[in-house]
Amino acid sequence: MMRRLFIVEDDPAAALAVRAFFQTEWHVDEARNGFDFIDDVSRLKPDLILLDINLPGPNGLKLLASLGPLVREIPVFLTTARSGEDEMLKAFDLGAADYLVKPFSLKVLKARIDRWFEKSGRVLEIQVESAVLKLSSGEIVSKQGVCRLTQKELLVLRCLISNEGLIISRRQLIDYAWGYAYEGTERTVDNVVVALRKKISESLIDPEVIENHRGLGYRWNVKNSTG
């Protein structure tokens, strides 16, 4: 499965150069500004975002901050024509995966991206019984067809799988999928897990792969899964 790269760059020539370099290995999407950034990220579900800081409208740092907890899930590589240390430090404080000053070598960019994925150990797909969970696109592919997950279902699933073997509390799942400022009840998590289990069951997977530990939280049961 091809990874998905989302380029947010107002310079068409720069975006075209990146597209041409990566398009044999990545599915590439582009935007010229960040006015619809969050909607685009939600719709595209990219595996990596290449985000220019100097954009018309909200700049790259504001867009990075707007991702909230998603910044822990989607690596964001910031690019800029400026080389100020303060801006770089702010970018990393906001959760940027990397920071590149223009002009930069596309070969170096690729090497840094490859290195990031290698170090992160990011899993894009996991097979459970006869189905495949696509953790990038948010789909469960089985003999029953393709079942699509909502954004919250996908985030909860990613959090559980990335912490396999550990019991994750409802509060931890809320912080991960909704953000630290969320003031709703923990029942919200239970509702998402119920919906997620239903979709898992409809895809011919034992829904008990998500274990409910009463009073503690949920755990991904790996005994029937292979990465």
N, C-alpha and C positions, 0 to 999 in steps of 0.2 A: 504494500500500500504506500502510495506517495505521501510524503509529509506536505503540509500546507503552510506556505509562507505568505504573510500579509505585509505588504510594503505600503507605508504611509509616507509619501514623499511628494512635495509640490513641484519638483524638477522632473519633467517627463523624461529627459535624456538620462538622468541618473537612475530613475526607476526602470527604464528600458534596459539599461546595461545590466542591472541586477537580475531582471527577469530573464534576459538572454543567457546569463551565466548559470542560473539555477534551474531553468525550466525543464531540463532533462531528468532531474531528480526530485523536483518539488512541483506541486501545484501552486501557482503564484497568483495572488490577488493583489489589486492596487487600489489606493485612494489618494487623492491629491490634497486632502485636508482632513481635519479630525472632527468635523461637525457631526458626523454620524458614527463616530468611532465605536462607542459601546454597542450600538445596534449592529455594526459591522462585525465586531468581534463575536457577539452572541450568535449571529447568523452563520459566520464562516467557520467558527471554532478552529482558529489557526493553531499550528504547532509551534510557531515562532512569529514574532512581530518585529519588523525592521522599521523603526520609528524615527523620523527626522524631528529634531527639536524645533527648528525654525520654520513653523508652518503658519499659513494664514489662519486667523481665528485662534482657537485654543492651541497653545504650543505643546510640544512633545512632553514636557515635564508635567503639565496639567493633565494631559491625556494618560500618562503613566500613572499618576496619582488616582485618576478616576477608575482604574481597573480594580482597586480595592484588593480583596483576597485573591482575585484571579491572577495577580502578578506572581503569586507563588506557583501557579499552575502553567502559565504561558510565559516562556522566556521572552523578554523584550530587549532587543539590542538597539540602543539609541545612537543616532548619528548626528553630527553637527559640524559646521564650518568653524566654530569657535573652540578654543582649547583651554578655556579657563578652568582652574582647579576647583573653584567653588561650585560651578555648574556640574562638574563630573561627580563631586562628592554628594551633591543633592540627588543626582540621578541614582547613585547607588543606595542612598538612604531610602529612596522611594521604591527600591526593589529591582532596578535594572539588572539584567543578567550580564550586560557588557556595554561598552561605550567606545565609539570609534570616531576619530576626528577626520573629516574630509580634507583632501582626497585620500582614500584608502584602497588597498589592493583587494580585489574581489577574491583572489586566492587566499589572502590572509583572513578575510571575512569568513570564507567557507571553513578554513582550518579552525577558527575560533568557535564557529557554530558546531562543527563536528566534535570538538573537544568538550564543549558544554554538554552535549547529549551523552558523550561517553562518560563524563564525570557524574552526571545526574542519574545515569542508569534508567532513563525514562523508557517505560514500556508503552508501546503504542497499541498493542493488541494482546489479548490473553484468551486462550481457549479454555472453556469450561464445558465438560462433557462434549456434546456434539455441536455446541454453539461457539461463536467468536464474539467477544466483546471488543468493540473498537473504541478505545478510550480517547481517540482524537476527535472523531466525527460524532461520537455519542450514539452509536448504533449497536444493536445486537443482531447478528446475522445467524440464522438457523434454518432448518428445513421448513420452518413455518414462514420464512421470509425475513424481511428487515423490520425490526422494531426500533423506533427512534425514541431516545430519552430526552426529557426536558433538561434545561441547563442545570437546575438544582439536583435532579436525579443523577446527572452525569458527575457533578462535583462531589456529591455524597459517595457515589460509587468509586470515583478516583481516590478519594481520601481513604476509604476503607481498604481498597486494594493496595495502595502505596504503603499502608501500615499493616499489612497482612500478619495475622497472628496476634495482633494487639487489640484489646478492647478500647474502642474510641467512644468517649462520652458524647452525649447529645450536645453539651456545651461546646466541645471541640469541633463537632460537625457544624454547628451554627457558625462558629468563628471562621471556619474554612469556607463554607458555602455561601453564607449570608454576610459575613463581615463582623468585626468586633462591635460595631455600633448598633447591630440589630437588637431590637427590644422586644421581639415576639416571644412566645412561649416555646418550650422544648417540644411541645406536642406537634409543632410544625415539622420537626425532624421525623417523628413517628409517621406522620401522614405521607411524607416523601418516601420513606422506607417501605411503607405498605404499597404505594404505587409502583415502586421499583421492584419489589418482590413479585408483584402481579405480572409485570412485563417480563421478568426473568422466568417465571413459571410458564407464561405463554410461549416463551422461546425454548421450551422443553428442557429447562434447567431446574434442578431442585432448588426452590427458593430458600432452603435452609443454608445455602452458601453464605447468606447473611444471617449470622446468629444474633439473637436478641438475648442479652444478659441483663435480666431484670434489675433495675436500679443502678446499673453500671453503664450500659451503652450497647454498641453493636460491634461485631467482629466479622471480618471476612474469613470464611472457612475454606482453607486451601486444599483440603484433602481430595476434592474432586476436580481441581483445576491444574492446568499446566501452562506455563508462560511460554 
